[in-house]
Amino acid sequence: MLAPGLVMPLLLGSAPAVAWEAPPECPTAAEVRARLQATVADVPRAAVSEFRARVTRVDAQTWRMTTATRGEFGTTERPAVDAGRCAELADDFIHYADTVWRTWALEEPPARRLGVHVRVAGQVGLGLLPRGGFGGGQVVLGLVWRRARLEVGLAADGVEGLQLRPANPAFRSDWARGTLLVRGCGVVATRRVDVLLCGGVEGGVMASRGGAAWIRAFPSFNVHAAPGLVWWFHRRVGLWLGASGGPFLPPLEPRGAGGSYGIARFFFAGGLGLEFRASP
């Protein structure tokens, strides 16, 4: 008769579940677990999900063990094994489980190292500078994991000869903007394409000049969403295509002697550039 409580799942780290069912005269479940842990410690992963063993007494001289194994290959039942002592069947079970485990061993995936990317891109859009349109560029440093990245970059945008007063065609001004941007991204990666779903903040200053000297400067802060993708046409070089858009914090509406300079409360930009893997 089987003692209650001797059917016990044994978890071997990332190894499979093991159920050992046997009478009290046999080695305990804890003993089997310890032995099997020590045996397979050097092979942490395999395509095996469970070992099951059941030991019964046939007569006064004979013990019998049936064993089943489940894994990616399906379920297999081993022919019954007889022995004169239950301890011999425990030894046989350990040897059998170790052999199957090593036969179906899986390679441990390499650890994902932190990668460094550098992106150089141009962008055009509406809303960041007076009267709508602007053009400029970015240099971005990215710290990249498999499914995430952190981006820190510098952006510069400008527009020349804006006619700020329609009633006075001679009243024109040049505008420039410089900012620091920080973004966090989720990444959906395939072999050739990385899809980026980013959100970030950007802050800096914009300035204007009506002649030779820069005469006005305003703070510029925004939060934005920035989806994009990188097509890796080379092992270390990819084509980046992206967009960004969002509100200013706070919305800015600087005014001059002639009225509003026409700075919007929201902006939208699109960009194209090259991204380089600076590390594997």
C-alpha positions as CSV (number, residue, x, y, z in Angstrom):
1,M,0.0,0.0,0.0
2,L,1.3,3.5,-0.9
3,A,1.9,5.9,1.9
4,P,-0.1,9.2,1.5
5,G,1.9,12.3,0.6
6,L,4.6,10.6,-1.3
7,V,3.3,11.8,-4.7
8,M,5.1,15.1,-4.9
9,P,6.0,17.5,-7.7
10,L,9.7,18.2,-7.6
11,L,10.8,21.5,-9.3
12,L,14.4,21.5,-10.5
13,G,14.8,25.2,-11.2
14,S,14.1,25.4,-14.9
15,A,14.0,21.6,-15.1
16,P,10.8,19.6,-15.5
17,A,8.3,18.5,-12.9
18,V,9.0,15.1,-11.4
19,A,6.5,12.9,-9.6
20,W,7.8,10.0,-7.5
21,E,5.2,7.6,-6.1
22,A,6.4,4.8,-3.9
23,P,5.8,2.9,-0.7
24,P,7.4,4.0,2.6
25,E,10.2,1.4,2.3
26,C,11.6,3.2,-0.8
27,P,13.7,6.4,-1.0
28,T,11.6,9.5,-0.3
29,A,10.5,12.1,-2.8
30,A,12.9,14.6,-1.3
31,E,15.9,12.2,-1.7
32,V,15.0,11.6,-5.3
33,R,14.7,15.4,-5.9
34,A,18.1,16.1,-4.4
35,R,19.8,13.4,-6.4
36,L,18.3,14.5,-9.7
37,Q,19.1,18.1,-9.0
38,A,22.7,17.3,-8.5
39,T,22.8,15.1,-11.6
40,V,21.3,17.5,-14.1
41,A,22.7,20.7,-12.6
42,D,25.1,21.2,-15.5
43,V,22.3,21.0,-18.1
44,P,19.7,23.6,-17.0
45,R,17.2,23.3,-19.9
46,A,15.7,20.6,-22.0
47,A,12.6,19.9,-24.1
48,V,11.2,17.7,-21.3
49,S,8.2,18.9,-19.2
50,E,7.7,16.0,-16.7
51,F,9.0,12.7,-15.4
52,R,6.6,10.4,-13.6
53,A,7.5,7.2,-11.7
54,R,5.4,4.7,-9.8
55,V,6.8,1.9,-7.7
56,T,4.8,-1.1,-6.5
57,R,5.6,-4.3,-4.7
58,V,4.9,-7.4,-6.8
59,D,5.8,-10.0,-4.1
60,A,8.2,-10.5,-1.3
61,Q,11.2,-10.6,-3.6
62,T,10.2,-8.2,-6.4
63,W,9.6,-4.5,-6.8
64,R,8.3,-3.0,-10.1
65,M,8.6,0.5,-11.5
66,T,6.7,2.1,-14.4
67,T,7.9,5.4,-15.9
68,A,6.5,8.0,-18.2
69,T,8.0,11.1,-19.8
70,R,6.3,14.1,-21.3
71,G,7.9,16.8,-23.4
72,E,8.0,18.5,-26.8
73,F,8.3,15.0,-28.4
74,G,5.0,13.9,-26.8
75,T,4.5,11.3,-24.1
76,T,6.5,8.1,-23.9
77,E,6.0,5.2,-21.5
78,R,9.0,3.1,-20.6
79,P,8.5,-0.7,-20.2
80,A,8.2,-1.8,-16.6
81,V,11.5,-2.5,-14.7
82,D,11.7,-5.1,-11.9
83,A,14.3,-5.3,-9.2
84,G,14.9,-7.0,-5.9
85,R,15.2,-3.8,-3.9
86,C,13.4,-0.5,-4.3
87,A,16.6,1.5,-3.9
88,E,17.8,-0.2,-7.2
89,L,14.7,1.2,-8.9
90,A,15.4,4.7,-7.6
91,D,19.0,4.4,-9.0
92,D,17.6,3.2,-12.3
93,F,15.0,6.1,-12.4
94,I,17.8,8.7,-11.8
95,H,19.9,7.2,-14.5
96,Y,17.0,7.1,-17.0
97,A,15.8,10.6,-16.3
98,D,19.4,12.0,-16.6
99,T,19.8,10.2,-20.0
100,V,16.5,11.5,-21.4
101,W,17.2,15.0,-20.0
102,R,20.6,15.2,-21.7
103,T,19.3,13.7,-24.9
104,W,16.7,16.6,-25.2
105,A,19.0,19.3,-23.8
106,L,18.4,22.8,-25.3
107,E,21.1,25.4,-25.9
108,E,21.0,28.3,-23.4
109,P,20.2,31.5,-25.3
110,P,23.0,34.0,-25.2
111,A,22.6,36.9,-22.8
112,R,21.3,40.0,-24.4
113,R,23.9,42.7,-24.1
114,L,23.2,46.4,-24.0
115,G,23.6,47.9,-27.4
116,V,24.6,51.4,-28.5
117,H,23.0,53.0,-31.6
118,V,23.7,56.4,-33.1
119,R,21.2,58.1,-35.4
120,V,21.6,61.1,-37.7
121,A,18.4,62.4,-39.2
122,G,16.7,65.4,-40.8
123,Q,13.2,66.5,-40.1
124,V,10.5,68.9,-41.4
125,G,7.2,69.8,-39.9
126,L,4.6,72.3,-38.7
127,G,4.1,74.1,-35.4
128,L,7.5,74.3,-33.7
129,L,8.4,77.7,-35.1
130,P,6.3,80.8,-36.0
131,R,4.0,80.6,-39.0
132,G,4.1,76.9,-39.1
133,G,6.9,75.3,-41.2
134,F,10.4,74.4,-40.1
135,G,13.3,72.2,-41.0
136,G,16.3,70.9,-39.2
137,G,18.1,67.8,-37.9
138,Q,18.8,65.6,-35.0
139,V,21.7,63.5,-33.5
140,V,20.4,60.8,-31.2
141,L,22.3,58.3,-29.0
142,G,20.3,55.2,-28.2
143,L,20.8,52.6,-25.4
144,V,19.2,49.5,-26.8
145,W,17.8,46.3,-25.3
146,R,15.9,43.6,-27.1
147,R,12.4,45.1,-26.5
148,A,13.2,48.6,-25.2
149,R,15.5,51.5,-25.8
150,L,16.4,54.9,-24.2
151,E,17.2,57.7,-26.5
152,V,18.9,61.0,-25.7
153,G,19.6,63.5,-28.5
154,L,20.1,67.1,-29.7
155,A,17.8,68.8,-32.2
156,A,18.2,72.0,-34.1
157,D,15.5,73.6,-36.3
158,G,15.2,76.9,-38.2
159,V,13.4,78.9,-40.8
160,E,14.6,82.0,-42.6
161,G,12.8,85.2,-43.7
162,L,9.5,84.7,-42.1
163,Q,7.0,87.4,-43.0
164,L,5.5,88.0,-39.6
165,R,3.3,91.0,-40.5
166,P,1.2,90.5,-43.7
167,A,0.5,94.3,-43.7
168,N,4.3,95.0,-43.8
169,P,6.1,92.7,-46.3
170,A,9.4,94.2,-45.3
171,F,9.1,93.0,-41.7
172,R,10.8,89.6,-41.8
173,S,12.6,87.6,-39.2
174,D,14.9,84.5,-39.0
175,W,14.1,81.9,-36.3
176,A,16.1,79.1,-34.8
177,R,15.5,76.5,-32.1
178,G,17.8,74.2,-30.2
179,T,16.6,71.4,-27.8
180,L,17.6,68.4,-25.8
181,L,15.2,65.4,-26.2
182,V,14.8,62.3,-24.1
183,R,12.6,59.3,-25.2
184,G,11.7,55.9,-24.0
185,C,10.7,53.3,-26.6
186,G,9.1,49.9,-26.8
187,V,10.6,47.8,-29.6
188,V,9.0,45.1,-31.8
189,A,12.1,43.6,-33.4
190,T,12.3,41.3,-36.4
191,R,15.3,40.1,-38.3
192,R,15.3,43.2,-40.6
193,V,13.0,45.7,-39.2
194,D,12.6,47.3,-35.7
195,V,9.3,49.0,-35.0
196,L,9.6,51.8,-32.4
197,L,6.8,53.0,-30.2
198,C,8.3,56.0,-28.3
199,G,7.2,58.8,-26.0
200,G,9.4,61.6,-24.8
201,V,10.0,65.2,-23.7
202,E,11.9,67.9,-25.4
203,G,13.2,71.2,-24.0
204,G,15.3,74.2,-25.1
205,V,15.0,77.7,-26.5
206,M,13.9,79.4,-29.7
207,A,15.3,82.7,-30.8
208,S,14.7,85.3,-33.5
209,R,16.6,88.1,-35.2
210,G,15.4,90.9,-37.4
211,G,18.8,92.0,-38.5
212,A,22.3,91.0,-37.7
213,A,21.7,90.3,-34.0
214,W,19.6,87.7,-32.3
215,I,17.1,89.8,-30.3
216,R,14.5,87.5,-28.8
217,A,14.7,84.1,-27.0
218,F,11.8,82.0,-25.7
219,P,11.7,78.7,-23.8
220,S,10.3,75.7,-25.7
221,F,9.1,72.6,-24.0
222,N,6.9,69.8,-25.3
223,V,5.8,66.2,-24.7
224,H,5.3,64.0,-27.7
225,A,4.6,60.6,-29.2
226,A,7.2,59.4,-31.7
227,P,6.6,56.2,-33.7
228,G,9.2,55.0,-36.1
229,L,10.9,52.1,-37.8
230,V,14.4,51.1,-38.7
231,W,15.1,48.9,-41.7
232,W,18.5,47.2,-41.3
233,F,19.7,46.9,-44.9
234,H,23.2,46.3,-43.6
235,R,24.3,44.5,-40.5
236,R,25.3,47.7,-38.8
237,V,23.5,50.4,-40.8
238,G,19.7,51.0,-41.0
239,L,17.3,53.4,-42.6
240,W,15.2,55.3,-40.0
241,L,11.8,56.7,-40.8
242,G,9.9,58.4,-38.0
243,A,7.4,61.0,-36.9
244,S,6.7,63.0,-33.7
245,G,3.9,65.2,-32.5
246,G,2.4,66.6,-29.3
247,P,1.5,69.7,-27.2
248,F,3.8,72.4,-25.8
249,L,4.2,72.6,-22.0
250,P,2.9,75.2,-21.4
251,P,1.5,76.3,-24.8
252,L,3.5,79.3,-25.9
253,E,2.2,82.3,-27.7
254,P,4.9,85.0,-27.6
255,R,3.8,88.4,-28.9
256,G,5.7,91.3,-30.3
257,A,4.8,94.9,-31.1
258,G,2.9,93.8,-34.1
259,G,0.9,91.0,-32.4
260,S,1.2,87.3,-32.3
261,Y,4.2,85.5,-33.8
262,G,1.9,82.7,-34.6
263,I,3.4,79.9,-32.5
264,A,1.0,76.9,-32.4
265,R,0.0,74.9,-29.4
266,F,0.8,71.6,-31.1
267,F,3.4,70.4,-33.5
268,F,3.9,67.6,-36.0
269,A,7.2,66.5,-37.6
270,G,8.4,63.8,-39.9
271,G,12.0,62.6,-40.3
272,L,14.4,60.4,-42.3
273,G,17.9,59.4,-41.4
274,L,20.5,56.7,-40.9
275,E,21.0,54.6,-37.7
276,F,24.3,53.0,-36.9
277,R,25.0,50.1,-34.6
278,A,28.0,51.3,-32.6
279,S,28.2,48.0,-30.7
280,P,27.0,44.4,-31.6
